[in-house]
Amino acid sequence: MGQAAEGLQMKELTEKLQLNEKQQQALTPVVAQRDKALKALKADTSTGKLQKLRKLEAIQANFKASASKVLTPEQSKKLEALQAERRQKLMGS
């Protein structure tokens, strides 16, 4: 993911979760780290599908844990709903 995609995602998170300035500043490096890990995982051709899936789950769990330290409980629920919605779109359901 490039800088534009990271910026777009932060904009989407800011709008949908109604993040305040402090939350935006705290989440920006968390999103960037997650995106960097996802990009590296995608580029890794030596890892099998099952291993990639497990690594993906670990990356997402780490992101969720880091984000939950910054978000209110209500915002965390909204984030989970957004992620579930995105998973549904990716799976074509």
Secondary structure, DSSP 4 states (H G I P E B T S, - for coil): --HHHHHHHHHHHHHHHT--HHHHHHHHHHHHHHHHHHHHHHH--SS-HHHHHHHHHHHHHHHHHHHHTTS-HHHHHHHHHHHHHHHHHHHT-
